[in-house]
Amino acid sequence: MKKKILIVTADYYKEISLGLLKSAKSLIPKNFNSKNINVPGVFEIPVTISKNINKYDAFIVLGCVIKGETPHFDFISQASINAIMKISIKSKKPIGMGIITCLTKKQAVARKRKGAEATKAILSILSQK
């Protein structure tokens, strides 16, 4: 039976998210089924995973949070990443972390390969016996 992967992409920064998605998809083996769901921002990623936890073998989360002038960056990043980790541990399903947190848009664009790194991580966990 083919492994099923759900990619949840926060498309608040569309240009950056598309780069992350392209790099993530480039490493998904052909014998896997994958689907992508777009959400408005990284804060919506955990609930989307929770709603789909029993339908997939693994998840890849992609998105970007860029620091602004308020503490919003810190709250959103920490809350989202902590929730994703809790879901992964509780469900015992791998979630590849492709959410980048940057100080500038230039830094974010330079990190578009993080999608591929998230894919490598889940493939490694799925291959464990």
C-alpha positions as CSV (number, residue, x, y, z in Angstrom):
1,M,0.0,0.0,0.0
2,K,1.3,3.4,-0.9
3,K,2.3,5.8,1.9
4,K,0.2,9.0,2.0
5,I,1.7,12.4,2.7
6,L,-0.3,15.6,3.3
7,I,1.6,18.8,2.7
8,V,0.1,21.8,4.5
9,T,1.2,25.1,3.1
10,A,0.7,28.4,4.7
11,D,0.5,30.8,1.7
12,Y,0.6,34.1,3.5
13,Y,3.9,34.8,1.6
14,K,2.9,33.1,-1.7
15,E,6.3,33.5,-3.4
16,I,8.1,31.9,-0.5
17,S,5.6,29.2,0.0
18,L,5.7,28.2,-3.6
19,G,9.5,27.8,-3.4
20,L,9.1,25.7,-0.3
21,L,6.4,23.5,-1.9
22,K,8.4,23.0,-5.1
23,S,11.5,21.9,-3.1
24,A,9.4,19.6,-0.9
25,K,7.6,17.9,-3.8
26,S,10.9,17.3,-5.7
27,L,11.9,14.6,-3.2
28,I,8.6,12.8,-2.7
29,P,9.1,9.3,-4.2
30,K,6.8,8.4,-7.1
31,N,5.4,5.4,-5.1
32,F,3.9,7.8,-2.5
33,N,0.6,9.6,-2.7
34,S,0.8,13.2,-1.8
35,K,-1.8,16.0,-1.5
36,N,-1.4,19.7,-0.8
37,I,-3.8,21.8,1.3
38,N,-3.2,25.6,1.5
39,V,-4.1,27.5,4.6
40,P,-3.9,31.3,5.2
41,G,-1.0,31.3,7.7
42,V,1.1,29.0,9.9
43,F,-1.3,29.4,12.8
44,E,-3.8,27.4,10.9
45,I,-1.4,24.5,10.2
46,P,-1.9,22.5,13.5
47,V,-5.7,22.3,13.2
48,T,-5.5,21.2,9.6
49,I,-3.1,18.4,10.6
50,S,-5.4,17.4,13.4
51,K,-8.4,17.2,11.1
52,N,-6.5,14.9,8.8
53,I,-4.4,12.9,11.2
54,N,-6.0,9.6,10.5
55,K,-6.0,9.9,6.8
56,Y,-2.2,10.2,6.2
57,D,1.0,8.5,7.2
58,A,3.1,11.6,7.4
59,F,2.8,15.4,7.0
60,I,5.0,18.2,5.7
61,V,4.3,21.7,6.9
62,L,5.5,24.7,5.0
63,G,5.3,28.4,5.6
64,C,7.1,31.5,6.6
65,V,6.9,34.0,9.5
66,I,8.9,37.2,9.0
67,K,9.6,39.4,12.0
68,G,7.9,42.7,12.1
69,E,7.8,45.5,14.6
70,T,5.6,43.8,17.2
71,P,6.0,40.5,19.2
72,H,3.4,38.8,16.9
73,F,6.3,37.0,15.2
74,D,7.4,35.3,18.5
75,F,3.9,34.3,19.5
76,I,2.8,32.8,16.2
77,S,6.1,31.0,15.6
78,Q,6.3,29.4,19.1
79,A,2.6,28.5,19.4
80,S,2.4,26.9,15.9
81,I,5.7,25.0,16.2
82,N,4.9,23.7,19.7
83,A,1.4,22.6,18.6
84,I,2.8,20.7,15.6
85,M,5.4,18.9,17.8
86,K,2.7,17.9,20.2
87,I,0.5,16.5,17.4
88,S,3.5,14.5,16.0
89,I,4.4,13.0,19.4
90,K,0.8,12.2,20.3
91,S,-0.1,10.6,16.9
92,K,3.4,9.0,16.5
93,K,3.4,10.3,12.9
94,P,6.2,12.3,11.4
95,I,5.7,15.9,10.6
96,G,8.5,17.5,8.5
97,M,9.1,21.0,9.7
98,G,9.4,23.4,6.7
99,I,8.2,26.5,8.5
100,I,10.9,29.1,8.3
101,T,11.2,32.0,10.7
102,C,13.3,34.9,9.4
103,L,14.1,38.5,10.1
104,T,13.8,39.6,6.5
105,K,12.1,38.5,3.2
106,K,15.5,38.2,1.6
107,Q,16.5,35.6,4.3
108,A,13.2,33.7,3.6
109,V,13.7,33.6,-0.1
110,A,17.2,32.2,0.5
111,R,15.8,29.3,2.6
112,K,13.4,27.8,0.0
113,R,15.2,24.5,0.2
114,K,13.8,23.9,3.7
115,G,10.9,22.2,2.0
116,A,13.2,19.5,0.7
117,E,14.8,19.2,4.1
118,A,11.4,18.6,5.7
119,T,10.7,15.9,3.1
120,K,14.0,14.2,3.8
121,A,13.2,14.1,7.5
122,I,9.8,12.4,7.1
123,L,11.2,9.9,4.6
124,S,13.9,9.0,7.1
125,I,11.3,8.5,9.9
126,L,9.0,6.5,7.6
127,S,11.8,4.1,6.8
128,Q,12.5,3.2,10.4
129,K,11.4,-0.2,11.5
